[in-house]
Amino acid sequence: MSAEFGGRTGLQGKLTQWLRAGRRPKETAGDGGREALLLAAADAGLPLAPAAHPAGYRCSCDRVGCPTPARHPVSFAWQTQSTTDGAQIERWARHQPQANFITATGMVHDVLDVPLDAGRDALERLLAAGVEVGPVAESDDGRLLFFTLTRGTPEDEDEWWPCELDCHPETADEHPGLRWHCRGSYVLVPPARLPGEDQAVRWVRGPEHALPDPLSLLEVLTEVCGRYVGADDADHAAGAGWPPRH
């Protein structure tokens, strides 16, 4: 695990420097580094499953006009297939060396997915306030992903409630601001590649950071997203109940 995001000491100052300079934290290179990062995510409790990968500017799947190229699982059984078993993840990674991996949300963790500029602003504010943020990933498609504890699972119905921000892959475009990936959804887990030259998903804060309660981040994220979202998107969000009402 890279020392640049593997420790807490001096993290806030380094992060601020990266964000202001437009730099990105480095990740371990090579297949061994890829496996190590995937296993670190699994060790943190994130269930993983193989996903499609870029084929040039297209997707490796055989679907014509794939709407989410290199961003979706390869199996329709991804929810039951997702696992934290290290041996299985190593087999997948070695047998499918080009594959991305998704992590299924709503089992152990959720993901609060926000526009990149808003997310960077919120991250600096949260760290400056001493909030335990947890793992954070940056995607070159313009999103910042905050990994949190889940707010409920099918085995824990009393702790789950519907929310206007709930996001599934097929409804992602309906949530240009804040997206809440919970039951039935997934996100790419770093390291992952996106279509296009040098496009990727990478850790800003690694999975060694404890998963926080999503509600500890939600107020700042909704406030910042409300300021960054465009006028049309703001009108849509207001009609959908922004910020979310529970």
C-alpha positions as CSV (number, residue, x, y, z in Angstrom):
1,M,0.0,0.0,0.0
2,S,1.4,3.3,-1.0
3,A,2.8,5.4,1.8
4,E,1.1,8.4,0.2
5,F,-2.3,7.2,1.3
6,G,-1.4,4.5,3.8
7,G,-1.0,6.6,6.9
8,R,-3.0,9.3,8.7
9,T,0.0,11.4,9.7
10,G,0.2,14.5,7.5
11,L,-2.6,13.1,5.3
12,Q,-4.7,16.3,5.3
13,G,-1.8,18.5,4.3
14,K,-0.7,16.2,1.5
15,L,-4.3,15.8,0.3
16,T,-4.8,19.6,0.1
17,Q,-1.5,19.9,-1.9
18,W,-2.7,17.2,-4.3
19,L,-6.1,18.7,-4.8
20,R,-4.8,22.3,-5.3
21,A,-2.1,21.1,-7.7
22,G,-4.4,18.8,-9.6
23,R,-2.2,15.9,-8.8
24,R,-3.4,12.4,-8.0
25,P,-2.1,10.0,-5.3
26,K,0.1,7.3,-6.8
27,E,-0.8,3.6,-6.6
28,T,1.4,0.6,-6.7
29,A,2.1,-0.4,-10.3
30,G,2.0,-3.9,-11.9
31,D,-0.1,-7.0,-11.6
32,G,1.2,-7.7,-8.1
33,G,0.2,-4.1,-7.0
34,R,-3.2,-4.6,-8.5
35,E,-3.8,-7.8,-6.6
36,A,-2.5,-6.2,-3.4
37,L,-5.0,-3.3,-3.7
38,L,-7.9,-5.6,-4.5
39,L,-7.0,-7.8,-1.5
40,A,-6.7,-4.8,0.7
41,A,-10.3,-3.8,-0.3
42,A,-11.5,-7.3,0.4
43,D,-9.7,-7.3,3.8
44,A,-11.6,-4.1,4.6
45,G,-14.9,-6.0,4.0
46,L,-15.7,-4.8,0.5
47,P,-17.2,-7.7,-1.5
48,L,-15.8,-7.8,-5.0
49,A,-16.7,-9.4,-8.3
50,P,-15.1,-9.2,-11.8
51,A,-16.2,-6.4,-14.2
52,A,-15.8,-5.5,-17.8
53,H,-12.7,-3.6,-18.9
54,P,-11.9,-1.1,-21.7
55,A,-11.2,-2.3,-25.2
56,G,-9.8,0.9,-26.6
57,Y,-12.6,3.5,-26.2
58,R,-15.2,0.7,-26.0
59,C,-16.3,-2.0,-23.6
60,S,-14.9,-5.5,-23.5
61,C,-18.5,-6.9,-23.4
62,D,-20.3,-8.0,-26.6
63,R,-23.2,-5.5,-26.1
64,V,-23.6,-3.1,-29.0
65,G,-23.6,0.5,-27.6
66,C,-22.9,-0.6,-24.0
67,P,-24.3,2.3,-21.9
68,T,-21.7,1.8,-19.1
69,P,-18.5,0.7,-20.9
70,A,-16.0,-1.0,-18.5
71,R,-18.1,-0.1,-15.5
72,H,-20.4,-3.1,-15.1
73,P,-20.0,-6.7,-13.8
74,V,-19.4,-9.5,-16.2
75,S,-22.0,-11.8,-14.6
76,F,-25.7,-11.3,-14.0
77,A,-25.1,-13.1,-10.7
78,W,-22.8,-10.4,-9.4
79,Q,-24.7,-9.9,-6.1
80,T,-24.3,-13.5,-5.1
81,Q,-20.9,-13.8,-6.7
82,S,-19.4,-10.8,-4.8
83,T,-17.0,-12.0,-2.1
84,T,-14.2,-11.0,0.3
85,D,-12.5,-14.4,-0.1
86,G,-8.9,-13.6,-0.9
87,A,-8.1,-16.8,-2.7
88,Q,-11.1,-16.4,-5.0
89,I,-10.2,-12.8,-5.8
90,E,-6.6,-13.8,-6.5
91,R,-7.8,-16.5,-9.0
92,W,-10.1,-14.0,-10.7
93,A,-7.3,-11.4,-10.9
94,R,-4.8,-13.9,-12.4
95,H,-7.2,-15.5,-14.8
96,Q,-8.7,-12.2,-15.9
97,P,-5.7,-9.9,-15.9
98,Q,-7.4,-7.1,-17.7
99,A,-10.7,-7.2,-15.7
100,N,-11.9,-4.4,-13.6
101,F,-13.7,-5.2,-10.3
102,I,-16.9,-3.9,-8.9
103,T,-17.8,-3.8,-5.2
104,A,-21.4,-4.6,-4.4
105,T,-23.0,-1.9,-2.1
106,G,-25.6,-2.4,0.5
107,M,-24.1,-5.5,2.1
108,V,-21.3,-4.0,4.2
109,H,-20.9,-0.6,2.8
110,D,-22.6,2.2,0.8
111,V,-21.0,4.7,-1.5
112,L,-21.9,8.4,-1.6
113,D,-21.0,9.4,-5.2
114,V,-20.6,13.1,-5.9
115,P,-19.3,15.4,-8.8
116,L,-15.5,15.7,-8.6
117,D,-15.2,19.4,-7.8
118,A,-17.9,19.3,-5.2
119,G,-16.4,16.2,-3.7
120,R,-12.9,17.8,-3.4
121,D,-14.4,20.8,-1.7
122,A,-16.4,18.6,0.7
123,L,-13.4,16.4,1.5
124,E,-11.2,19.3,2.5
125,R,-14.0,20.7,4.7
126,L,-14.6,17.3,6.4
127,L,-10.9,16.7,7.0
128,A,-10.4,20.2,8.3
129,A,-13.3,19.6,10.7
130,G,-11.8,16.4,12.0
131,V,-14.5,14.2,10.6
132,E,-13.5,10.5,10.1
133,V,-14.1,10.4,6.4
134,G,-13.1,6.8,5.5
135,P,-12.0,5.5,2.1
136,V,-12.4,7.8,-0.9
137,A,-11.8,7.0,-4.6
138,E,-11.5,9.4,-7.5
139,S,-12.8,8.5,-11.0
140,D,-11.7,10.2,-14.2
141,D,-15.3,10.3,-15.4
142,G,-15.6,13.3,-13.0
143,R,-16.8,11.7,-9.7
144,L,-15.5,11.3,-6.1
145,L,-16.7,8.2,-4.2
146,F,-17.0,8.3,-0.4
147,F,-17.2,4.7,1.0
148,T,-19.3,4.5,4.2
149,L,-21.0,1.9,6.4
150,T,-24.3,0.6,4.9
151,R,-27.5,2.0,6.3
152,G,-29.2,-1.4,6.2
153,T,-29.2,-4.8,4.5
154,P,-32.0,-7.2,3.5
155,E,-31.3,-9.1,6.8
156,D,-31.7,-5.8,8.7
157,E,-34.9,-4.3,7.4
158,D,-35.6,-2.2,10.4
159,E,-32.4,-0.2,9.8
160,W,-33.1,0.5,6.1
161,W,-35.2,3.3,4.7
162,P,-35.9,4.6,1.1
163,C,-34.3,7.8,0.0
164,E,-34.7,10.0,-3.1
165,L,-30.9,9.8,-3.6
166,D,-30.8,6.0,-3.9
167,C,-28.9,5.2,-7.1
168,H,-28.7,2.0,-9.2
169,P,-26.5,1.8,-12.3
170,E,-29.5,2.1,-14.6
171,T,-30.7,5.3,-12.9
172,A,-27.3,7.0,-12.5
173,D,-28.0,9.7,-15.1
174,E,-31.1,10.7,-13.1
175,H,-28.7,11.8,-10.2
176,P,-26.3,14.3,-11.6
177,G,-25.5,15.6,-8.1
178,L,-25.3,13.3,-5.1
179,R,-25.9,9.6,-5.7
180,W,-26.3,7.1,-2.9
181,H,-25.3,3.5,-3.8
182,C,-26.9,1.1,-1.4
183,R,-28.8,-2.2,-1.9
184,G,-28.8,-3.5,-5.5
185,S,-26.0,-1.1,-6.7
186,Y,-22.3,-1.3,-7.2
187,V,-19.3,0.9,-8.1
188,L,-15.9,0.2,-9.6
189,V,-13.3,-0.4,-6.9
190,P,-9.7,0.8,-7.5
191,P,-7.6,0.1,-9.3
192,A,-9.8,0.2,-12.4
193,R,-9.4,1.5,-15.9
194,L,-12.0,3.5,-17.9
195,P,-12.2,3.8,-21.7
196,G,-9.9,6.4,-23.1
197,E,-6.2,7.3,-22.6
198,D,-5.0,7.0,-19.0
199,Q,-8.5,7.1,-17.6
200,A,-8.8,5.3,-14.3
201,V,-10.4,5.0,-10.8
202,R,-7.9,5.3,-8.0
203,W,-7.8,5.6,-4.2
204,V,-7.4,9.1,-2.7
205,R,-7.8,7.6,0.8
206,G,-7.2,3.8,0.9
207,P,-9.4,1.1,2.3
208,E,-7.4,0.9,5.5
209,H,-9.4,3.8,6.8
210,A,-12.5,2.8,8.8
211,L,-15.9,3.1,7.2
212,P,-17.8,6.0,8.7
213,D,-21.6,6.4,9.3
214,P,-23.0,7.9,6.1
215,L,-25.0,10.5,8.0
216,S,-21.7,12.0,9.4
217,L,-20.9,13.0,5.8
218,L,-24.3,13.6,4.3
219,E,-24.9,17.2,5.5
220,V,-21.7,18.6,4.1
221,L,-22.0,16.6,0.9
222,T,-25.6,17.7,0.2
223,E,-24.7,21.4,1.0
224,V,-21.6,21.4,-1.3
225,C,-23.4,19.5,-4.1
226,G,-26.3,22.0,-3.9
227,R,-23.8,24.8,-4.6
228,Y,-22.1,23.1,-7.5
229,V,-25.0,21.5,-9.3
230,G,-26.1,23.4,-12.4
231,A,-29.4,25.3,-12.6
232,D,-31.3,22.6,-14.5
233,D,-30.0,19.9,-12.2
234,A,-30.9,22.0,-9.1
235,D,-34.5,22.4,-10.3
236,H,-34.6,18.6,-10.8
237,A,-33.1,17.9,-7.4
238,A,-35.6,20.3,-5.7
239,G,-38.5,18.5,-7.3
240,A,-37.1,15.2,-6.0
241,G,-36.7,16.4,-2.5
242,W,-33.3,18.0,-2.0
243,P,-31.8,17.5,0.5
244,P,-33.3,14.0,1.1
245,R,-36.2,13.6,3.4
246,H,-36.4,10.4,5.5
